[in-house]
Structure formats: C-alpha cells, structure tokens
C-alpha cells in the first residue's frame, strides 16, 4: 500500500511504517455514515498491511472534525444506531492511532479524536462536547473514552456545560499528549507515530491489546445507551430550540420540555 482511497478518506503509507489516514471534507470535515464507514475501511486496510505499524489520523482544511452537521444535515444521513455500528469498527483497529488536531474537534469530532490512542494539537485548537448546548445526549462513546483520558470530574464538567476549551487547557488536563505550534501539528504527529512504529510491532500490538483490548466492547455498550438517549431527546422542545439557536448563532433558551 502506497496510496489508496476509501470514499472521502485517503491512506498514504510512507517508508517509516506510518500510514497517513486523512479526511477530505474541508473545511469542517462533518461526518455521516458514509465517512465513518470509509474511515473504518481505511483502518482495517492498514491493520492488514505489514508495512504499516502506526496511523496518523488527520484532516484536510481548517478543522479536524466538527462532528455531524445538525443545522444542514447530509442527504445521506442515517440513523444514529447505524452510524455507531460503523464507529465501533474504529475502536477495534489493531494499529495505534495518533490524531493530529488542527482547528476544531467538536461534538462527534471530539469523540473521533478520543477514539485515537494519542492527540497532538496546537494552542489555537478548540475542543467541545457541545451536545448539552444542543439539547441532547453526547455520543460517539464519549461516555467511556473521555473519562479515561481526562478523569471523571473533568469529563462531567465538559459534558454538562458543553463549554469550549483551547489547546492550552486541553494539554493541561491531559486531553492532548503534545502541544505544538499550529504549523507543526501534523509533522509532530507523524514523528510521534514513527517513534511508535520503531518499536517491535508484535510487542506494540500485544501491549495495545492488553491496555485497550476491552475498549471496543465498552464503546459498543456506551454507544447503545447514547444512541437511545439521543433518539429520545430529539423528540423534545429543547432539542428544537438548541438546533435553532445554533443556526441563528445565539444563546439557547431551554425550558426543560
């Protein structure tokens, strides 16, 4: 594998045993069922290639990933449960993943960043689990991934408030593993991945299976609960208000119904 395309996802393998997996939906890289399925196919292709020992997950354009576009949903949008079936495949990959996060990782995009083993970002990056500000439940397995990364209390803070944090705070609370200048995010992520790839590949996969082997099952259970709650809360007036407020760029006025 030198270069391959899976829908809007490309895979490029270098001489350092690192595969660059890139999203191509600039500027915001909103995802839908098709994009997550393509990403899962890309990961599985890398898993099956002996010349790839680490993945750099990155995105073309201004932002890493702004999740789902609820204001202008994709014509190909599918149900949450179907999307999460594809998302579960990401957690089952055997190859370590380093996410290179520029711009925003918002909502499901934050969940995508959390699916990686590591995150490299810059001070200008922005992170938000903004679901409660839209009037519904968080998703993409953030119930299990976010507390594991930043701790239970900080996860509750981010999930309850939906507040946005920058790269500096993200690094301070342990969400980001490397904080670098904006122009160096991808190169540092690649160097980090190459350092992982320089270790014995069978040992790395064995260690990863020990440390993260149960993550996919936990993620599946979390997403089942998350999908059910998201579907329930989409029937509320608060959800309608949250989406309307987001479209109108104003503070939502929730009524608890």
N, C-alpha and C positions, 0 to 999 in steps of 0.2 A: 504494500500500500504506500503510494507516494501522495496521491491526492484523489479524493472521492467525494461525491456529493450525495446527500440524502435530503431531498427537498430543499428547504432553506437553511440547511446545515451542511457545512463543509468539513472534511477531515484532511489534514495535511500532516504527513509523517516526515520527521527530519532524521538526520544522521545520529542524533543524540538519544534515540529511543523515546522521544517525546512526540505525542500526537497533538496537533492544534485542532481543537473542535470549536468551530466558530458559527454563531448565529448570524443570519443575514436578513434581518428585517429592520433596518435602520429607519428612523433614528432611535425609536423607543424599544424595538425588539419585543413587542407584545407577543404573547404566545397563545396558541389554541391547541386543539387536539392534534392537528397535523404536525405542528412544530415539535411538540413534546414526543410524538411518535418518531419523528425523524431524528431527534436527539438520542432517543433510546436506541434506535438502529445504528447510529454512529458509534455510540458507546460499545454496543455489542460487537461491531466490526473491529473496534480497537482491541477488545478483550480477546478476540480470536486471532490477533496478529502478533506473532512472536517478536517482531521488531518494534513493538510499542509497549513501553513499561510505565508510562505516566501520561496523563491527559492535562492539557491546559484548556479550560473552558473559557471562551471569550466571546465578544460580540462586536459586530460592525456598528459604527455610528456613535452617537453622543452618549447613549445609555446602555448599561449592561442588560437590563431587562425590567420593564415596567409592569410585568405580570399580564393579566388579562385586561383588555380594554373594555370596561363595562359601559362606558359612555357611547362608544361606537363599536359594538361587538362585531366580530368577524362573521361573515355569511356562513363560514364553515364551523361556527361554534357548536360544540356538542355539550352534552350533559356533564356535570362535574364528575360524576362517578366514572364515566368513560375516560375522561382526561386523567383521572388519578390512577386508573389501571395502567396507562402508559407511563405515568410518573413513577410508579412503583419499580418499573424496569430500570430507571436511573439508579435507584438505591441498590439494585442487585449487580451492578457492574463490579468487576473484579480488579479494575485498574484504578490506582489512586488519581484523584482529580484535584487540580489547583484552579480555582476560579480567579480570573483577572477582572476585577470590577471597576469600571470607569463610570462616571455619571451616577445614575440612579439604579438601585435594586429595590423595587417597591412591590409590596403585596406578594403575589406569587413569584415575582422576580427575586424577592428576598428568600422565599422558600427554595428557589432554584439555587441560589448562592449557598444556602445552608446544606444542600444535598452534597456539595463538594466536601472533600477532606480538609481543604485549606482555602483561605481567601487572601488575595493581595489587592490592596486598594490605595487610594490617594486621599489627601485631606478634603479634596473637592467632592468626593463620592458622597452619596446620600442613601440612607437606608431607612425603610419604614415598613412596619407591619400595619398598614393603614386600614385594615378590614373593619375595625370597630367604628372608624370615622365614616365608613360607607354604610354602616348599619347591619353588618352581618359577621359571621364567624370566620376566623382565619382558616387557612388551608395549606395544601402542599406539604403536609406532615410537619408543619412548624410546631405542633403540639409536642413532638418528640425531639426534633432537631435543635430548635432554638434554646431550650433549657440546657441541653447537653453542651452547647457552645458557650453561653454567657451565664448560665446559672438560672435557677428557678425564679428568683426575685426580679432579676433584670428582665427575664423573659416576660413576666407578668406586667412589668412596667411598660414594656414596648407593645405588648398585645392589648392591654387595657386602654392605653392612651392613644395608640396609633401614631405617636409622635415621630418626627423625622430626626435622625441623628446624622452627623457628618463623619467623615473618615477618622478624625482625631478621637472622637468619643468611641467610635466603633473599635478602634485599636485599643483604647484604654480599657474597655470592658471585655476584651478578648474575642470580639467578633472577627476582627481582621488579624491575620497572622504576620503580615508585613504591611507597613505603611510607607509609601514611597512617593516621589514626585509624579505628577499626573502623566508626564511623558514616559515614565519608566514602568508603568504598571504591567504591561504585557511582557516586557523584557525580563523583569524581575520574576514574574510568574513562570516564565519559561526556564529561567535559571534555577528556580526552586524545584520545578518538575524534573529538570535534568539532574539535579542533585539526588532526588529520589530514585530516578532511573539508573543512576550509577551504582546503587545498591544491588545486591543479588536479587533477581526478580522473583524467584521462587520463595525466598525468605520474606520479601515485602508482601507478596500476596498472602502468605501464611499468617504474617503478623496482622495484616489488614483484616483477614477473616476472623482472627481472634478478637480484635478490637472493635470491629464493625459488623461482624457476621450476622448479628441479630437485628441490625438496623432496618433492613428491608421489611422484616415481619412487623416490627414496631411501627414503621412508616405506613404499612398497609392498614394496620388496625387504626392508627391515628386518622388516616385519610377517610376511612369508612365513617368514623364519627364526624369528622369535619364536613364531609360531603352531605351527610344527613342534616346537620345543623345549618349549613349554608342553604340547602334547599328549603328548609323550614322558614328561615329568616327572610328569604326572598319574597315571602308572602306578606311581609309586614309593611306598614306605612313608613317606618323608619328607613327601610331599605330604599323605598322610592325617594324619600327625602334625601338620603345620603348620596344617591346617584345624581339626583337633580342638582344638589349643592355642588358636587364635584364638577358637573358640566358647566355650571354658572360661576364656578370659582368663588364660592362664598362659604361662610361657616354654616354647617347644617343646623337645623332646628329640630332636634329629635323630641318625640312625645311619648316614647315607650309603648308604642302600639303598632 
